[in-house]
Amino acid sequence: LIDLSQGGISFKSHSRTEFKRGDQFYILEVESKVLEEGIKAVVRYVKPMDQFGIDLKIGVEFLGKFK
């Protein structure tokens, strides 16, 4: 986890193929804490965190909650 706000979240990934812009998914837990209500989210950006591109920063926008 890099950043968490009311509007979204960003986190680090090592996989170049796991996330791409526009992917939608559900967040069920954050930092090993299970959420009471899940959050639907969409990937807004995938960018390298350094010049080597080994670590990627995944920027996600929250779309709403679900049960």
C-alpha positions as CSV (number, residue, x, y, z in Angstrom):
1,L,0.0,0.0,0.0
2,I,1.4,3.4,-1.0
3,D,-1.5,5.7,-0.5
4,L,-5.1,5.5,0.6
5,S,-7.7,8.3,0.4
6,Q,-11.5,8.7,0.2
7,G,-11.4,8.6,-3.6
8,G,-8.9,5.9,-4.3
9,I,-5.8,3.9,-3.5
10,S,-2.4,3.2,-4.9
11,F,-0.2,0.2,-4.4
12,K,3.0,-1.4,-5.6
13,S,3.1,-4.4,-7.9
14,H,5.9,-6.3,-9.6
15,S,3.8,-7.8,-12.4
16,R,3.6,-6.1,-15.7
17,T,0.6,-8.1,-16.8
18,E,-1.6,-8.4,-13.6
19,F,-3.1,-4.9,-13.9
20,K,-3.9,-2.6,-16.9
21,R,-5.8,0.7,-17.2
22,G,-9.5,0.2,-17.2
23,D,-9.5,-3.1,-15.3
24,Q,-12.3,-3.3,-12.7
25,F,-12.1,-5.4,-9.5
26,Y,-13.3,-5.6,-5.9
27,I,-11.3,-4.7,-2.9
28,L,-12.2,-7.0,0.0
29,E,-9.4,-6.2,2.4
30,V,-6.7,-3.5,3.0
31,E,-3.4,-4.3,4.7
32,S,-4.8,-7.7,5.9
33,K,-7.9,-6.0,7.4
34,V,-11.2,-7.4,6.0
35,L,-13.6,-4.6,5.1
36,E,-17.2,-4.7,6.3
37,E,-18.3,-3.6,2.9
38,G,-16.2,-4.3,-0.2
39,I,-15.3,-1.6,-2.7
40,K,-15.6,-1.7,-6.4
41,A,-12.6,-0.1,-8.1
42,V,-11.1,0.7,-11.5
43,V,-7.4,1.0,-12.4
44,R,-6.7,4.5,-13.7
45,Y,-2.9,4.2,-14.2
46,V,0.0,1.8,-14.1
47,K,3.4,3.5,-14.1
48,P,7.0,2.6,-13.2
49,M,8.2,3.7,-9.7
50,D,11.8,4.1,-10.8
51,Q,14.0,4.2,-13.9
52,F,14.4,0.4,-14.0
53,G,10.6,-0.2,-14.1
54,I,10.8,-3.2,-11.8
55,D,8.3,-1.9,-9.3
56,L,5.0,-0.5,-10.7
57,K,2.6,2.0,-9.0
58,I,-1.0,1.1,-9.6
59,G,-3.4,4.0,-9.2
60,V,-7.0,3.0,-8.5
61,E,-10.3,5.0,-8.3
62,F,-13.1,3.8,-6.0
63,L,-16.4,3.3,-7.8
64,G,-18.6,2.5,-4.8
65,K,-19.3,0.0,-2.0
66,F,-21.0,-3.4,-2.2
67,K,-22.0,-6.1,0.2
